[in-house]
Amino acid sequence: QAQLVESGGGLVQPGGSLRLSCTASGFIFGSGIMSWYRQAPEKERELVATIDATGRRTNYADSARGRFTISRDNAKRTVSLEMNSLRAEDTAVYYCHVRIGTAIKWGQGTQVTVSS
């Protein structure tokens, strides 16, 4: 059974950094397009960043470009999101997501709170 488990969330001050990780199991990780989404209170879930199966191509939301970096290690079955220069508006639950063909799977989410 496919499973995604996020870690690394927490409380950070504005301008600080956090690194989120997502560990995958139960599917062929090297075939999956991996993404990070986030959902702030009373807002719709939005795409933050995507990385293709090879790790060579990435795509970012305008709000994340230049501050966040998505990466993956297919040998370790992990995808990470390095977040720098964090702002209060980055506060949200961050979700790991995988798509293989038409099949998708979500992680349970990890809370990121940016506050002084």
Secondary structure, 3 states (H helix, E strand, C coil): CCEEEEECCEEECCCCCEEEEEEEECCCHHHCEEEEEEECCCCCCEEEEEECCCCCCEEECCCCCCCEEEEEECCCCEEEEEECCCCHHHCEEEEEEEEECCEEEECCCEEEEECC
